[in-house]
Amino acid sequence: MVRNAGARGSNVSRSDVTQAIDNRQMAPSQTSDIPFPPELLEKIFTFANDGTRFIDFFDFMLVCRAFRDTVYGMATLWTDFNVNLERDTDMRDLLECLKYWFKRAKELPVTARFVCCDYLLPRQMELLHAFLFSDDTRLLEGLSISLREAALLGAEWIGKFLDASLPAADGARSRFAGMKTVRLGVNGVIALRGHRTLPKLFPSAETLEIVCDNLYTVVNDDGPYIRWPVQLTSANLRELRIRIPIPANHHDEVLDLLHKLLVQLPDIQVLDLAIVPRGKYTEPSLLGPNSPAPLNVTHNSLTDLTLTGCMVFISTYVLPRLTCPKLRALRLENHRSVADQSRGSHHVIAISILAFKERSKWELEHLALIDSRIDDDAVEGLLSDLHSLVSFKLVVWANADGKFFGRLQDLARTQPVLPLLEELFVACVHYEFYEVIVGHKVHYLPPREVVDFDRKGFDRFTAYASRPLNKVALSVDRRTIAFSMGLSPREVKRMRDEMKIPMFVP
C-alpha cells in the first residue's frame, strides 16, 4: 500500500516513494476540499521536516491528501529544511529524500541545516560530503552544519569540507562562492591551510559563523599559532560570529583581531567575537612585546555587539577604545573557562559601559552581562543611566552579604528608571545552588534541578549536576522569556514569540 511506502521495515525503496509522488495517480487533485487553512498546513509542513524523523515526512505526504494537495505546488515551502543526523540514520534513504526536496524547490535558492546528534560513522560522513558537492545541491544558498557532538571525526570532516570548497587551481570559483549564509560548528581541531582560506571560500556570504574549540593555521614547526583570516573584505557581509580559542595571556592578538575586523568590514551590523581564553588570566603588560595593540576604532554601522572572553580585559582594554553610534544591543560574557579573579571588579564594568555610551551617544535597547562579579550598587548606577533599555539580562556570582537580589527585586517591582523595560532576567550562580528571580520571588535551585532545554521547542530535558548556568526559559510578569548563554537576541525573540506558555517554572 502507498500508506506504508518507505516506512521503516518496508520493502519499497525511497526512490519508489518519490517516484510515486511524481507519477500521475499521485498528482494533486484540482477539486480537493482542504479542511484547514494553508497557514496551518505551512506550520505542519515546517514541523514535519524539523527533527530526527525527517524521512517519515514523506510518508505523511502520502497518507494526508489535503496536506499534499496544498504543498505540492508551493515551491517556496521547499526552500528551507532541518535534518538531525544520528548514528542509526539511513543516509542513503535520507539523501534520496533530500534530492527530491531540492527538485520540488523548482530552481529556488535552498537553505539547509544539518545537526549531528550522535557520533556518525565514517561512511555516513562520506555520503553527506558527496551529496553536498553533487549537482543536486547547486541551489544551496544557506548552509548550517553543527557537529559539536561529533568531536574528532566531525573536526576532520569540516576540515575536509573546507579544503574541498577552495577555488580550483585554474582560478575557477569555489563550490560555494554564491552562499549567502554559512554556519559551521564543531568540537575538535580544524586545521586550515593558510590563514586566508575562508574569504576565498565564501565571498558572497552575508552571514558567516565559525564555532570550534580550536581553529588555527600552522605557520611554523613550533606548533599551532592561532590567527584569524586577515582579509575579510566582503562587501556583502553583515553578520559575523567567531568563536575560537586563544591563550589567555595573548591579549594583543585579541585587540589586533578586533581592530582588523572593524576596519576591514565597515558595513558589518552584527559582530559576535567570542575569544575563548585558556589558562589563568594574567594582566597584559603595557610595555614590551605583549602590550595591547592600538585600537581606537569608530564604527558607524555596528548595531549588535557580543564580546565573550575575559570580562576584566574587555572592560579595561576593549570598550574604552570603541565608538559605535548606532549600537542597540550589547552583550558581555565571561567564558566559563576563565579563572575566578577575571570576572571583573564591581565598578569597572559599569564605568566602562557608561563611558562607552557617553562617547558613542547610542540609545541601547538590549544589555546582557553574563557571569560577572558586578554588585548591586554598580548595577543600579548602570541602569539609572540607561533609560532606553527594553531587555536586561544579568548572571552574577553570589556575593557574601546576600543583598543583591533584594535590591534588584525592588528595582524590578517599581521600575522607576526603566520605563521601557519589557524583559528582565537575573540569576545568581552559587557553587551549590542557583538563585533565580521569577515573578519577583527568589527561588533556590539545586544544580540537579537546573535543566538544559533542547533548542527545538524546549521539549527535551537534561539534568546537570555541576555545570554553569546554560539555558533557562521562565515566566516573568506574565511573559515567557527564553534565556540562554548560547542563544542570540534574535533567537531569543523568536522563541519567545513562538511559545505562549511558560516552559520552566521552578
Protein Blocks (a to p, Z undefined) as FASTA:
>chain_A
ZZlgoiahiabdfklmmmmmmmmmlpccfkbccfbdfklmmmmmmmmmncjklmmmmmmm
mmmmmlmmmmmmmmklmmcccddddfklcfklmmmmmmmmmmmnnopacddddddfbdcd
fklmmmmmmmmmmmklmmpmbdcddfklnmmmmmmmmmmmmmmmpccfkopacfklmpmb
dcdddedjdddehjklmmmmmmmbfbdcdddfbdcddfbfnbpcddddfbbcbfkbmbdc
ddddddfklmmlmmmmmmmmmmmmmmbfbdcdddddedjdddddfedjklccdfkiadfk
bmbdcdedjfklmmmmmmmmgccfkbcbdcddddfkbcfklnopfklmmmmmmmmmmmno
pacfbdcdehiabdfklmmmmmmmmmkbmbdcddddddfklpmmmmmmmmmmnommlmkb
mbdcdddddfkbccddeehiacdddfklpccddfehplaccddfbdcdfbdcddeehiac
dddfkbcfklmmmmmmmpmbdfbdZZ
